[in-house]
Amino acid sequence: MGLKLNFNLDPRTKIIILVLISFMVFNEVPLYISGILVLVPFICLFFSNRIKLALSYILIYIFAKYIQIYLLPTATGIIAIFLIMFSYTATRMLPILMMGYYTIQTTKVSEFIASMEKSNIPKEITIPLSVIFRYIPSVYEEIKSITDAMKMRGFGLNAKSLKNPLKLIEFYMIPILVNAIKTADELSAASLTRGLSNPISRTHFVEVKLNKIDYVLLVISFMGLGIYAYYFLGGVLFA
């Protein structure tokens, strides 16, 4: 029995949480607010059987916060620049990246389309987003394949290859760009072939609905948004 059991969030929940985190994370807020932002992606990753990634994520975030609170006030010069770059990038981008990774990796296109149609979202929004859900994993697989092929030819993405940037662009970047464009065209054609643009209502084999876990995480996320809004409107919490 794995931790993955009974933890299947509705695609709408994932997207709402991702949007809320993206909205809140780029401002300097107290630790009790940022803690809420970190908590939700950690729960999602941990209970979807991505325990190592969840623990790595939370440890990096804690380390970045430690740098901000204890090391940055006394750091000077180029060391301070590097510490600022690492700590602020980690604390602001990691929650978004982890929630985005979880959303992409755990959401099937059929589930996403069913949930969007159930919420009466226009097809002009549903179709491009459904292509994105297939596009990112497909491009990632293409990048892995190109990287493996280059390593077999003795040209990997390493310090040695950086000494010859023109070959790096020719052998590595150009194939990635070409395959990315080709993949986008193929996925767009596949979505139209499957009738996603058909104005008639579609039937679905998958059933999507909000369960107790969805409501709990949505409540936590909106509580974080409420505290965030109250803080920036001049409220004083936990002074």
Backbone bond lengths (Angstrom), bond angles and torsions (degrees), N, CA, C in turn:
res aa  C-N    CA-C-N  psi(-1)  N-CA   C-N-CA  omega(-1)  CA-C   N-CA-C  phi
1 M - - - 1.464 - - 1.534 109.07 -
2 G 1.308 117.14 117.68 1.453 119.74 -176.14 1.510 111.81 -100.46
3 L 1.322 114.36 168.26 1.450 120.54 179.03 1.512 111.94 -69.40
4 K 1.317 115.80 -13.91 1.459 120.11 -178.11 1.520 112.03 -72.62
5 L 1.334 117.50 -19.14 1.451 121.01 -176.39 1.523 110.73 -63.55
6 N 1.343 115.02 139.29 1.454 122.76 174.63 1.538 113.07 62.81
7 F 1.329 117.60 16.16 1.464 119.45 176.68 1.525 107.98 -121.41
8 N 1.308 114.66 77.08 1.458 121.94 -179.40 1.518 107.86 -126.93
9 L 1.321 115.34 94.78 1.456 119.82 -176.15 1.519 111.47 -74.97
10 D 1.314 114.55 148.68 1.456 120.91 173.32 1.527 108.92 -67.66
11 P 1.352 118.23 139.50 1.476 120.00 178.65 1.516 113.36 -54.85
12 R 1.327 117.42 -32.72 1.460 119.63 179.08 1.517 111.59 -65.16
13 T 1.333 116.35 -37.08 1.464 120.37 177.26 1.522 111.02 -63.09
14 K 1.328 116.34 -45.10 1.466 120.65 -179.32 1.525 110.98 -60.61
15 I 1.330 116.00 -44.28 1.461 119.46 -176.88 1.526 111.09 -69.11
16 I 1.321 117.17 -41.47 1.470 120.45 178.56 1.528 110.28 -61.17
17 I 1.335 117.19 -45.84 1.460 120.89 -179.67 1.531 110.39 -64.03
18 L 1.320 116.89 -41.48 1.469 120.87 178.96 1.519 110.73 -61.40
19 V 1.326 117.26 -43.09 1.469 120.76 179.49 1.529 110.63 -65.43
20 L 1.329 117.64 -43.08 1.461 120.95 -179.96 1.521 111.52 -63.12
21 I 1.332 116.32 -44.31 1.465 119.97 179.44 1.523 110.14 -64.33
22 S 1.335 117.58 -42.73 1.463 121.23 179.34 1.519 111.23 -62.15
23 F 1.327 116.26 -33.73 1.461 121.00 -179.56 1.527 111.62 -72.35
24 M 1.324 116.17 -38.54 1.468 119.55 -171.84 1.523 114.43 -90.13
25 V 1.317 118.01 -21.95 1.459 119.77 -163.16 1.524 113.99 -78.57
26 F 1.325 118.95 -17.17 1.458 119.57 -171.87 1.517 114.28 -90.20
27 N 1.296 118.10 6.97 1.456 120.99 177.16 1.522 110.06 -112.37
28 E 1.303 114.94 153.30 1.463 120.40 178.00 1.522 108.60 -76.84
29 V 1.317 116.43 114.60 1.463 121.80 -177.59 1.518 109.14 -129.47
30 P 1.333 117.43 159.89 1.461 120.06 177.95 1.527 111.94 -62.57
31 L 1.323 115.01 163.96 1.460 121.02 -174.64 1.522 112.20 -63.45
32 Y 1.342 118.61 -32.74 1.460 119.85 -178.14 1.530 111.89 -69.92
33 I 1.340 117.27 -21.74 1.464 120.07 175.11 1.527 110.45 -84.62
34 S 1.330 116.39 -47.11 1.464 119.02 179.99 1.524 111.29 -64.08
35 G 1.335 116.97 -27.42 1.461 120.20 177.24 1.519 111.90 -62.03
36 I 1.325 116.41 -36.13 1.465 120.35 177.53 1.529 110.00 -66.84
37 L 1.328 116.28 -39.15 1.459 120.58 179.23 1.526 111.13 -62.79
38 V 1.324 115.97 -37.24 1.461 120.62 -178.31 1.520 111.02 -76.69
39 L 1.304 116.91 -33.38 1.459 121.64 -172.32 1.525 112.66 -63.26
40 V 1.316 117.99 -43.55 1.466 121.03 -173.29 1.529 112.60 -65.85
41 P 1.356 120.15 -50.30 1.473 118.06 176.17 1.525 112.81 -60.73
42 F 1.333 117.13 -34.88 1.464 120.21 178.90 1.524 110.99 -63.08
43 I 1.332 116.68 -44.55 1.468 120.72 178.64 1.522 110.23 -61.63
44 C 1.330 116.08 -45.15 1.469 120.10 -178.35 1.523 111.39 -61.44
45 L 1.327 116.94 -46.07 1.460 120.51 -179.12 1.530 111.49 -67.96
46 F 1.320 116.17 -43.42 1.470 120.78 -175.36 1.518 111.31 -63.58
47 F 1.322 116.63 -46.87 1.458 119.71 -175.44 1.529 113.28 -86.80
48 S 1.325 117.42 0.20 1.466 119.89 171.13 1.526 110.50 -101.20
49 N 1.338 115.02 21.24 1.469 122.33 174.40 1.523 113.05 70.56
50 R 1.337 116.64 27.51 1.468 121.92 173.43 1.523 107.69 -113.88
51 I 1.313 114.90 59.43 1.461 121.78 -170.46 1.526 111.36 -67.42
52 K 1.342 117.57 -44.98 1.463 120.55 -178.79 1.523 111.21 -60.94
53 L 1.331 116.01 -43.79 1.459 119.84 179.29 1.526 110.66 -65.11
54 A 1.332 117.05 -40.87 1.463 121.21 179.51 1.526 111.10 -62.07
55 L 1.334 116.60 -45.63 1.467 120.41 -179.69 1.522 111.45 -67.71
56 S 1.334 116.66 -39.96 1.473 119.85 177.44 1.519 110.28 -62.14
57 Y 1.313 115.34 -42.97 1.471 121.14 179.28 1.523 111.82 -59.96
58 I 1.319 117.17 -48.12 1.461 120.19 -175.94 1.520 111.16 -70.15
59 L 1.348 117.45 -34.43 1.465 120.55 178.74 1.523 111.18 -69.00
60 I 1.330 117.10 -41.06 1.466 120.39 177.22 1.521 110.22 -63.34
61 Y 1.333 115.92 -40.84 1.460 119.38 -179.94 1.530 111.17 -64.78
62 I 1.323 116.79 -44.03 1.470 120.71 179.09 1.531 110.51 -62.29
63 F 1.332 115.95 -42.27 1.461 120.35 178.89 1.526 110.87 -62.74
64 A 1.354 116.87 -42.14 1.459 120.46 178.74 1.529 111.38 -64.39
65 K 1.328 116.70 -39.67 1.465 120.26 177.64 1.522 111.16 -66.57
66 Y 1.335 116.54 -37.49 1.469 120.88 177.44 1.527 109.62 -61.15
67 I 1.335 116.31 -41.84 1.467 119.89 178.04 1.519 110.70 -61.92
68 Q 1.336 117.11 -44.74 1.458 121.11 -179.35 1.523 112.19 -61.20
69 I 1.329 116.51 -43.00 1.463 120.54 -172.46 1.528 112.25 -81.31
70 Y 1.343 117.33 -40.69 1.459 119.86 -169.52 1.532 114.52 -109.90
71 L 1.320 119.26 -29.71 1.459 120.51 -174.15 1.525 113.37 -98.87
72 L 1.330 117.25 -38.53 1.461 119.21 -176.52 1.534 113.58 -61.86
73 P 1.350 119.86 -38.29 1.481 118.21 -179.40 1.521 114.24 -59.48
74 T 1.331 117.79 -23.98 1.468 119.99 -177.74 1.526 112.54 -109.51
75 A 1.330 118.44 -5.30 1.457 121.39 -177.48 1.525 110.72 -80.76
76 T 1.329 116.01 147.32 1.456 121.08 179.36 1.529 109.52 -139.17
77 G 1.328 115.83 163.74 1.449 121.33 173.18 1.512 113.64 69.01
78 I 1.336 114.71 -149.04 1.458 120.75 -175.63 1.524 111.34 -68.67
79 I 1.331 117.09 -28.01 1.472 119.96 177.28 1.514 109.93 -63.15
80 A 1.328 117.04 -41.61 1.464 121.04 178.64 1.522 110.71 -63.04
81 I 1.335 117.07 -37.91 1.468 120.65 179.57 1.523 110.73 -62.54
82 F 1.338 116.48 -46.52 1.455 120.55 -179.74 1.535 111.20 -65.52
83 L 1.319 116.49 -39.95 1.460 120.12 179.22 1.524 111.03 -65.04
84 I 1.321 116.76 -40.39 1.470 120.67 178.47 1.526 109.77 -64.77
85 M 1.332 116.84 -45.45 1.466 120.31 -179.60 1.524 111.10 -58.95
86 F 1.322 116.41 -47.31 1.466 119.84 -177.54 1.521 111.50 -68.69
87 S 1.327 117.01 -50.89 1.468 120.13 -172.21 1.523 112.25 -67.05
88 Y 1.327 117.34 -43.85 1.459 118.95 -177.97 1.528 111.75 -74.07
89 T 1.328 117.56 -33.72 1.466 119.63 175.29 1.521 110.40 -65.42
90 A 1.342 116.65 -43.86 1.461 120.65 -178.86 1.521 111.74 -65.49
91 T 1.327 117.64 -46.71 1.464 119.74 -175.14 1.526 112.66 -71.71
92 R 1.324 117.48 -26.47 1.458 119.32 -178.49 1.530 112.59 -95.25
93 M 1.318 117.82 -37.39 1.453 120.10 -173.56 1.529 113.67 -93.29
94 L 1.324 118.05 -31.62 1.465 119.77 -175.36 1.528 113.37 -58.12
95 P 1.347 119.31 -47.37 1.478 117.31 179.00 1.519 113.16 -58.12
96 I 1.347 116.94 -39.29 1.465 120.38 178.96 1.522 110.74 -67.19
97 L 1.335 116.31 -46.08 1.469 120.56 -177.98 1.521 111.18 -63.12
98 M 1.332 117.14 -42.71 1.463 120.29 -178.12 1.529 111.43 -68.75
99 M 1.330 116.70 -40.02 1.460 119.21 178.39 1.519 110.57 -69.88
100 G 1.339 116.87 -37.04 1.457 120.15 175.90 1.520 112.09 -65.42
101 Y 1.334 116.18 -41.71 1.466 120.40 177.36 1.525 110.59 -61.24
102 Y 1.318 116.06 -45.71 1.471 120.06 179.72 1.526 110.74 -61.89
103 T 1.320 116.63 -43.14 1.467 120.74 -178.74 1.521 111.55 -62.63
104 I 1.324 116.81 -46.38 1.468 121.05 -178.53 1.520 111.25 -66.47
105 Q 1.337 116.49 -44.62 1.457 120.96 -172.78 1.529 113.34 -73.35
106 T 1.308 117.91 -27.20 1.468 120.26 -173.00 1.520 113.58 -107.83
107 T 1.317 118.18 1.97 1.462 120.87 -177.77 1.516 110.29 -109.83
108 K 1.311 116.51 119.70 1.454 121.02 174.30 1.525 109.10 -81.09
109 V 1.321 115.01 148.92 1.462 119.71 -178.78 1.522 110.91 -60.09
110 S 1.345 116.94 -39.71 1.465 120.72 -179.83 1.527 110.93 -63.03
111 E 1.343 116.56 -40.66 1.471 120.01 177.79 1.524 110.71 -65.71
112 F 1.320 116.39 -41.54 1.453 120.31 -179.08 1.529 111.23 -63.13
113 I 1.335 116.07 -46.61 1.466 119.55 -178.95 1.523 110.58 -64.50
114 A 1.331 116.72 -41.98 1.464 120.22 179.44 1.523 111.36 -61.55
115 S 1.335 116.74 -42.40 1.465 119.85 -179.30 1.525 111.36 -68.61
116 M 1.344 117.45 -37.30 1.460 120.16 179.34 1.530 111.03 -67.25
117 E 1.331 116.18 -42.42 1.462 119.26 179.41 1.526 111.20 -68.52
118 K 1.325 116.57 -34.01 1.461 119.91 177.37 1.527 111.08 -65.76
119 S 1.339 116.19 -29.05 1.469 121.22 178.93 1.520 112.51 -92.37
120 N 1.356 116.47 6.23 1.473 122.32 178.73 1.532 112.73 60.15
121 I 1.335 115.69 36.79 1.461 120.52 175.62 1.526 108.38 -77.71
122 P 1.329 119.09 134.71 1.476 120.99 -178.55 1.537 111.95 -59.70
123 K 1.323 115.18 148.59 1.468 120.45 179.52 1.516 111.62 -64.43
124 E 1.332 117.38 -25.51 1.467 119.86 178.15 1.523 111.69 -62.93
125 I 1.314 117.28 -22.52 1.463 122.11 176.29 1.525 110.59 -96.92
126 T 1.318 116.57 -40.43 1.463 121.16 -175.20 1.524 112.45 -64.76
127 I 1.336 117.53 -45.73 1.468 121.16 -175.21 1.538 111.89 -63.59
128 P 1.356 119.64 -50.75 1.477 117.93 178.27 1.527 113.07 -60.35
129 L 1.335 117.26 -39.35 1.462 119.41 -179.67 1.522 111.66 -68.22
130 S 1.343 116.49 -37.10 1.467 118.70 178.36 1.523 111.18 -65.58
131 V 1.334 116.88 -33.86 1.467 120.38 175.59 1.526 110.27 -66.59
132 I 1.335 116.84 -38.95 1.470 120.87 179.05 1.519 110.65 -62.05
133 F 1.338 117.39 -41.04 1.465 120.91 -178.90 1.523 111.86 -61.43
134 R 1.328 117.41 -29.88 1.456 120.56 176.30 1.521 111.63 -90.22
135 Y 1.340 115.96 -27.27 1.461 120.46 -173.03 1.529 112.76 -69.39
136 I 1.327 116.50 -47.53 1.469 119.88 -175.25 1.528 112.00 -61.89
137 P 1.353 120.32 -49.88 1.474 118.80 176.66 1.525 113.30 -61.54
138 S 1.339 116.97 -36.45 1.467 120.01 -179.85 1.527 111.46 -65.62
139 V 1.316 116.74 -44.17 1.462 120.39 178.57 1.521 110.52 -65.48
140 Y 1.328 117.04 -38.26 1.475 120.69 177.69 1.525 110.60 -60.09
141 E 1.326 116.97 -43.04 1.465 120.13 178.20 1.525 111.26 -65.38
142 E 1.329 117.16 -37.73 1.463 120.53 177.45 1.526 110.72 -64.10
143 I 1.339 116.86 -41.23 1.467 120.43 179.24 1.525 110.62 -63.13
144 K 1.347 116.90 -41.32 1.459 120.40 177.65 1.526 111.01 -62.49
145 S 1.322 116.77 -42.61 1.464 120.54 179.93 1.530 111.33 -64.19
146 I 1.341 116.25 -43.10 1.464 119.97 179.11 1.525 110.49 -65.41
147 T 1.329 117.15 -40.55 1.462 120.96 178.24 1.519 111.26 -61.73
148 D 1.336 116.95 -44.74 1.472 120.53 178.18 1.525 111.13 -63.01
149 A 1.332 116.87 -40.33 1.463 120.25 179.89 1.526 111.04 -65.02
150 M 1.327 117.24 -39.40 1.457 120.40 178.72 1.525 111.65 -67.95
151 K 1.328 116.40 -37.17 1.470 119.49 178.03 1.520 111.12 -64.80
152 M 1.329 116.77 -37.66 1.463 120.15 177.74 1.526 111.45 -64.15
153 R 1.311 116.88 -26.24 1.466 121.36 178.20 1.520 112.17 -95.50
154 G 1.344 115.39 9.97 1.458 119.86 176.57 1.509 114.80 77.07
155 F 1.337 117.00 22.83 1.465 120.22 -179.69 1.525 108.27 -133.94
156 G 1.313 116.08 87.03 1.452 120.07 -179.96 1.513 111.29 -97.21
157 L 1.312 115.85 173.23 1.459 121.28 177.73 1.532 107.84 -86.18
158 N 1.335 116.11 87.85 1.452 121.92 -176.43 1.521 109.76 -143.96
159 A 1.344 115.08 -174.08 1.469 119.80 -177.97 1.522 111.70 -62.78
160 K 1.342 116.81 -34.07 1.460 120.58 -179.67 1.526 111.42 -64.83
161 S 1.334 115.86 -41.41 1.467 119.08 -179.43 1.527 111.94 -69.53
162 L 1.336 117.07 -26.39 1.461 119.83 179.69 1.522 111.87 -68.82
163 K 1.336 117.08 -19.04 1.456 120.16 177.56 1.525 111.60 -71.04
164 N 1.313 116.19 -18.59 1.469 120.81 179.16 1.532 108.65 -126.07
165 P 1.328 117.28 76.33 1.475 120.73 -173.74 1.527 114.25 -62.20
166 L 1.337 117.76 -29.84 1.464 119.56 -179.67 1.522 111.26 -66.39
167 K 1.333 116.95 -42.11 1.458 119.97 176.65 1.524 110.81 -67.19
168 L 1.329 115.93 -35.08 1.465 119.98 177.79 1.521 110.48 -61.34
169 I 1.318 116.71 -42.70 1.464 120.68 178.59 1.526 110.80 -67.44
170 E 1.354 115.79 -42.78 1.466 120.30 -176.68 1.519 112.00 -68.33
171 F 1.328 117.69 -44.91 1.461 121.47 -172.44 1.525 113.47 -90.22
172 Y 1.328 116.16 -20.79 1.472 118.43 -172.46 1.523 112.76 -118.41
173 M 1.316 116.71 -54.32 1.459 119.96 -172.39 1.525 112.31 -73.63
174 I 1.330 117.26 -41.77 1.473 120.05 -178.37 1.533 111.67 -62.37
175 P 1.359 119.39 -47.28 1.477 118.07 176.02 1.523 113.42 -59.28
176 I 1.332 116.74 -35.76 1.465 119.60 178.62 1.521 110.31 -64.56
177 L 1.330 117.46 -45.90 1.463 121.07 -179.33 1.527 111.26 -64.32
178 V 1.332 116.23 -43.14 1.468 119.88 179.94 1.519 110.58 -62.73
179 N 1.344 116.92 -45.56 1.457 120.40 179.57 1.521 112.17 -67.23
180 A 1.334 117.27 -33.29 1.464 120.29 178.46 1.527 110.64 -64.68
181 I 1.342 116.49 -44.04 1.470 120.14 178.25 1.523 111.04 -65.32
182 K 1.331 115.90 -42.75 1.464 120.58 179.73 1.528 111.01 -62.92
183 T 1.328 116.56 -42.16 1.465 120.96 179.42 1.525 111.22 -63.77
184 A 1.330 116.76 -40.71 1.469 120.58 178.98 1.530 110.74 -61.55
185 D 1.338 116.56 -44.33 1.469 120.11 179.12 1.530 111.20 -63.53
186 E 1.337 116.37 -42.69 1.468 120.25 -178.60 1.528 111.31 -64.81
187 L 1.332 116.90 -42.46 1.462 119.71 -179.21 1.520 111.54 -69.12
188 S 1.317 116.91 -36.90 1.469 119.67 177.15 1.525 110.68 -63.84
189 A 1.346 116.39 -43.45 1.468 120.35 178.00 1.520 111.15 -64.76
190 A 1.333 117.03 -38.99 1.464 120.78 -179.95 1.524 111.03 -65.36
191 S 1.333 116.87 -39.45 1.467 119.35 -179.92 1.525 111.29 -66.12
192 L 1.332 116.85 -38.42 1.462 119.87 178.33 1.528 111.23 -71.11
193 T 1.340 116.24 -36.50 1.465 120.48 178.76 1.526 110.93 -62.87
194 R 1.309 116.72 -34.70 1.469 120.96 -179.64 1.527 112.58 -80.25
195 G 1.317 116.27 1.44 1.460 119.06 173.60 1.511 115.27 81.71
196 L 1.342 117.86 25.55 1.467 119.07 -179.17 1.528 112.08 -66.69
197 S 1.337 116.44 -25.81 1.463 119.27 -179.76 1.526 112.99 -87.72
198 N 1.320 117.01 0.27 1.464 121.04 179.81 1.531 109.79 -66.70
199 P 1.327 118.77 126.63 1.472 120.65 -177.82 1.525 113.46 -69.14
200 I 1.334 117.54 -18.26 1.466 120.57 179.80 1.526 110.13 -72.97
201 S 1.323 117.03 141.03 1.466 121.56 -179.30 1.525 110.83 -60.52
202 R 1.309 115.78 136.05 1.456 121.75 -179.42 1.527 110.33 -94.04
203 T 1.316 115.57 155.29 1.463 121.28 171.59 1.520 108.14 -100.32
204 H 1.347 116.21 153.95 1.457 120.89 -175.40 1.522 109.92 -132.56
205 F 1.332 114.40 141.39 1.456 119.63 174.44 1.529 111.50 -79.18
206 V 1.332 116.39 -28.69 1.466 120.12 -177.91 1.526 109.49 -88.74
207 E 1.311 114.99 147.44 1.460 121.42 177.59 1.519 108.62 -114.70
208 V 1.310 116.42 123.79 1.462 121.12 -179.66 1.528 108.98 -114.79
209 K 1.323 115.29 135.89 1.455 120.35 177.05 1.519 109.27 -159.50
210 L 1.305 115.75 155.29 1.456 121.17 177.86 1.529 109.32 -77.82
211 N 1.342 115.89 130.63 1.460 119.83 176.39 1.532 110.09 -112.19
212 K 1.321 116.05 -171.47 1.465 120.02 -175.38 1.524 111.90 -62.37
213 I 1.340 117.00 -39.87 1.461 120.22 -179.70 1.524 110.60 -63.80
214 D 1.337 116.82 -39.38 1.467 120.31 176.84 1.526 110.77 -58.56
215 Y 1.322 116.07 -47.04 1.469 119.51 -178.40 1.522 111.68 -64.93
216 V 1.331 117.51 -39.06 1.467 120.62 -179.95 1.528 110.60 -63.03
217 L 1.338 117.01 -48.13 1.460 120.33 -178.92 1.524 112.02 -68.22
218 L 1.323 116.81 -34.83 1.464 119.29 176.46 1.522 110.96 -66.54
219 V 1.327 116.65 -39.57 1.465 120.31 178.06 1.530 110.10 -63.27
220 I 1.345 117.03 -44.59 1.466 120.63 178.56 1.529 110.51 -60.61
221 S 1.333 116.58 -43.84 1.461 121.04 -178.28 1.525 111.48 -65.89
222 F 1.318 117.09 -43.79 1.464 119.32 179.90 1.528 111.85 -72.35
223 M 1.330 117.44 -28.62 1.464 119.61 171.48 1.522 110.11 -62.26
224 G 1.353 115.33 -43.63 1.460 119.16 176.30 1.515 111.80 -60.62
225 L 1.333 117.64 -41.27 1.455 121.54 178.40 1.529 110.51 -64.58
226 G 1.343 117.13 -40.61 1.458 120.45 178.98 1.518 112.24 -63.80
227 I 1.334 116.53 -44.23 1.464 120.65 177.93 1.527 110.62 -64.41
228 Y 1.317 115.06 -40.93 1.474 121.27 177.73 1.527 110.77 -59.59
229 A 1.333 116.76 -48.59 1.462 120.74 -178.88 1.529 110.88 -64.74
230 Y 1.329 116.52 -41.43 1.461 120.65 179.92 1.525 110.94 -63.40
231 Y 1.327 115.41 -39.03 1.468 120.06 -179.79 1.523 110.76 -64.25
232 F 1.345 117.38 -44.84 1.461 120.14 -176.60 1.527 113.06 -79.70
233 L 1.323 116.51 -14.02 1.468 119.27 174.40 1.514 112.13 -87.87
234 G 1.334 115.93 3.92 1.458 119.60 175.49 1.503 114.72 103.86
235 G 1.323 116.88 4.85 1.449 119.63 178.47 1.522 110.59 -73.46
236 V 1.312 116.05 155.17 1.455 121.92 178.70 1.519 107.88 -118.76
237 L 1.337 116.21 114.24 1.459 121.14 -179.33 1.515 109.28 -115.41
238 F 1.308 115.83 137.75 1.452 121.73 174.16 1.527 111.30 53.65
239 A 1.302 115.92 40.81 1.459 119.91 -178.59 1.522 110.30 -67.27
